[in-house]
Amino acid sequence: MTRLSEKGVSYMAGFFMLVAFSVAGNIIGSFIGVSVAAAMSGQSVMFIMTHLQKMMGDAAFLREMQVIQSFTAVFGFLLPTLFTASRLSREPLQLTGFKGIISGKQAVLTLFIIAAGLALSGAFGYFTYKLPFPINWRITFDQLENTYAEAAAGLINLDSMPELLLSIGVLALMPAICEEAFFRGGLQNYLYRGTGKMWLSVIIVSVIFSAVHFSVYGFLSRVALGIILGLLYQYSGKLWLSILAHFINNATAVIMMYVAKTNGKSMQDILNDKDGSYLGFIAIPIVIFLFIQYKRSSSPSTSLADGV
C-alpha cells in the first residue's frame, strides 16, 4: 500500500521525483560550477568543459575543481532533497530529519558505531579486492579505480594544515551533509514511508549509494557503510547523526592520507593502496550490540522504524 504525505503526494512519487530533481540538479550545478571555475581561471566555459578530465589531476586548477565539486554536491543532492520535501510536507526539515533533539547517548553511540563500522568496511574492501576476478575484468576494474583515484587526487592538497582543513571541508563535511540528505533523508526515508519495509529500503538505498561512487573494489565496503548510516537514521529519525558518522568516515580517510603523505608517500600510491586484512569482520557482533543500545536510546515517536 502506497502511503500519502500530508500534502497528498505519495511517498513513492516523492522517491522518483527526488531522483529526477537530482539528475536536473547535477546538470545545473555542474554548469554553474564550471562557469564559476572559468571565471576564476580566466578560461572559457568551453575550455573548462573540454579539458575537465585533464584539469582534475592538475594542481594549478585545484580550487576550480573544488568549486565544481561543491556546486555539484549542493545542487545535485541537497537542494533537490529540500525541494522535494517541500512538495510532500509543510515541515520539510522535520520530514527529512534535519530537526530534532539529539541526546548525548545517541551521539556517543554513533561515534562507537562508526569506529567499529570503519573496521568492518575496511575488511569488506580487502575481501572484494582479493576476489578471484577474471584478468580482463580486473584490468577494467583497475582502470575504474585509477580514474576514481585521479578525480579524488584532483580535489586534495595536503601540503599544509590549512589545506588539510580545506580538504576536510570539501571531501568530508560537504559530502556528508549533501549525500546524507539525499540518500537517507530523501530516498531511504520516502522508500520506507511508501513501502513500510525497513530493511528493503535501507539495503536498496545503500546499494544505490555505493553504485554512484563507481568503485568496484569499494562496492561492498560502501554498501556496508551505507547500511550503517541508514540504520543510524532509521532508528533515530535524526539526520545529523548519520551526517556525523559520514563526516567521521570521510575525515578519517583524509587525515590518514595526510599522515601518509607527510611520511613521504605519493598521492597516487596512497589512493591505490590496497593493504588490509579480514580482522575487521570481528566488528560485526560489536556493531550489532551497539545498534541494539542505539535503538533503545531513541524515542519511538521519532524513530522511522517505529512508525511513519
N, C-alpha and C positions, 0 to 999 in steps of 0.2 A: 504494500500500500504506500503510495507516494504522499508524503505529508506536505502541508501547505505552510508557508511562512505567514507572519502576521499581516503582510500586505497581499496575501492571496496568491503569491507565486510559489510554485512547488520548489522544494529544495533541490530536486534533481534538475529542474530547469536552471536553478542557480548554479549548479555544478558546471553545466555546459556553457552557461553564459560567462562564467568566470574564465573558462578555457578560451573562449572566443575573444573576450576582452584582453586576455593576457597576450594572445597572438598579436592583436592590434597594438597593444601597448608596447610590446617588444619592438615592433616596427617603428612606432612613433618615437620611443625612447632612443633607439639606435640612431635615427635620423637627427634628433636634437643633439645627442651626444657627439655625433660626427660633425655637426655644424659648429658646436662649441669648440671641439678639438681643432677644427680647421681654422677658426678664429685665433686660437691660442698659438698654433704653429705657423700661421701665415700662409698656409697652403689652401688650395681649393677643396671644396667638399668632394668633388670628383676624385681628386688626388688621394684624399684620405680613404675613400671607399675602395679605390682600385689597388691601393698599397697597404690595406689594413693588415693583412696576414704578415707581411714583411715588417711592418712597424711594430707589431706585437713583441718582437724579440729585440727591438732597438731601444737601448736605454735613453736615447735622445728624445723619444716620444713617450716616456713613462707616464708623465702627467696626463697627456692626451688619452692614453689607454685607460687610465684610472677614471677619467671623466666619462668616457664612453661606457665603461663598466657600471658606474654609479647611476647614470641616467637609465640604462637598460634595466637595472635591478628595480629602481623606483617605478618606472613606467610599465615594466613588464610584469612585476609581481605585486608590489604594494598598492599602487593606485587602482589597478583592476579589482583587487580584493575589497578595498574600501568602497569602491563604486558599486560593485555587485551587492555587497552587504546593504548598501543604502537602498537598493531596489527591493530587498527582501524584508528589511526591518527599519523601524523608526529609530532604533538604537543600534546602528551598525557596529560601533565599537564594542558594545555589550555582546552582540551576536558573534563577532569574531574572537572575543576573549581578551581584548585589549584592556577592558575594565575588570575590576575585581581585586579584592584584598588578598595578598599572598602572605601566608604565615611563615614565621621563621623556620618552623619544622619542615615545611614544604621546600623552602629554599635550600636548607642543609641537605635534605634527602636528594634533591635534584643534583647537587654537587657530587654526592657519593655515587648516584646512579650514572652520571655521565663519566665519572672517573672509571668505574667498572666497565661502562659501555665502550670507552676508548680501547681498553684492553681486548674486549670481545670483538670490536670492529677490526682491530689490527689482526687478530687471529683469522677472521674471515678473509681479509685481504691477502694474507700469506697463503691460506688454503686455496684461494682462487688462482693465485699465481703459480702454484705448484700442480695444478690440474694438468693431466697429460693431453693438452690440446694438439691437434694435427699441426705440422710445421707451417703449412700455408695459413692456417688460422692464426697461429702465434705471430707470424710476420705482420698480418693485418692488425692484430691487437696491439703489437708493439708500435706500429705506425700511429694508431689512435692515441696511445699513451704519450708518444713523443709530441704529437700535436697539442694534446692537453697540457703537457709539461711546458711547452713553449709559450702557450697562452697564459699559463699561471706565472711563468717567469717574467713575462712582459708587464705584469702588474705589481711586481715586487722590487723594492730596492732595500737591501738590508745592510747598507754601508754605514749607518749611524743609528743612534737611538731615536731621533725624530723620524727618520724614515721607517724604522720598525713600527713606531706608534701609528704612522700614517697607513702602513701596510695592514696593520691590525684593524684599523678603521674600515679600509676598503675591502679587505678579504675576510674579515671576521665579523665585525659589528653590522655592517650594512647588509651582507647576505643573510645573516642570522635574522634580522628584523624582516626583511623583504620576503625571504623564502619561507619562513615560518608563517607569516601572514597568509601567503598564498597556499602553501601545501597543507598546513594544519588548520589555521583559522578559516580557510576557504574551502579547498577541495575536500579534505577529510571531514570537516565539520558538516558540509552540505550532504556528502555521500552518506554519512551516518544518520543525519536527521531525515534523509529521504528514504533510507532502507531499514534503519533500525538495527543494522548488523555492524557491531563494533569492529570485530577482527577483520572482516571483509574490507571495511573502509580503511582501517589502518594499514593493512598489507597492500591493497591496491595502490594507495597514495604513496606508500614507501617505495614500491616498485617504480612508479612514475618519477618520484623524487630522484631515485638512483639513475634511471634511464636518461634523464635530461642532462646528466653530467658527462655522458658519452665516454665512460671509462669501463672497459670490460673487467680488468683486474680489480677495480674498486667497486664492482657492481654489488656483490653480496655484502661487502663491507658497508656500503651506503644504505642498502636495504635494512641491515641490522640497525644502523644508526637511525634510519627513518622510523622504524618500529618503536625504538626507544623514545624518540621525540614525539611520535604520535601518541604513545601511551601517557607520556608526561602531560600532554594537552588533554587527552581523553578523560583521564581520571581526575583532573582538576578543573577543566574549563578555563584555565588561565594561560593565555598565550605567552606571557612574559617568562614563564618557567621553561617552556620549550625553546624560547629565544635565548635564555640564559645558557641552557645546555648546548645549543647550536653554536653560540658565541665561544664558549669554552673549548669546544671541539676544534673550531677553526683557529682560534687564537693559539691554542697549544701547538697546532701544526706550524703556524707562522713562527712562533718563538723557537721551536725545535730547529727550523730551517736557519734562523738567525744564529743559534748556537753552533750549528754545524758549519755555517759559513765563516764564523769567527775562528773556527778551528781549521780553516784552510780548504774546505771542500767547495767545489764549484756549484753553482745553482743547478746546472744540468745533472750533475752527479747526485745532488740532494733530491731532486724531483724524481729521478729514475731509480732511487734506492728501493730495492725490494726485499731487504732483510726483514726478518721477523721470526715468529715461532707460533706453535699451536697452544702455548701456555695460556693465552688469553681466553680460551674456551672454559677455563676454570671459573671465569667470572659469571658464567650462566646462572648457577644457583644463587650467587650473590645478587645479581640483578633481579632475579625473581623475588628473593627475600625483601630487597629494598623497595620493590614496587608494591608488595603487599603492605608494607608500612606506609608507603606514599599514598596508596589508595585510602587507607584508614584515616590518614591525616586530612583528606579532602572532604569538603562538605557535600553530601548527596544533592543538595539544591543547586550546586554549581557544576558538579561533575557531569560531563556529557554522557558518560556510560550509565548513569542512573536515571536518565530521562532527557527529554528534549523540551 
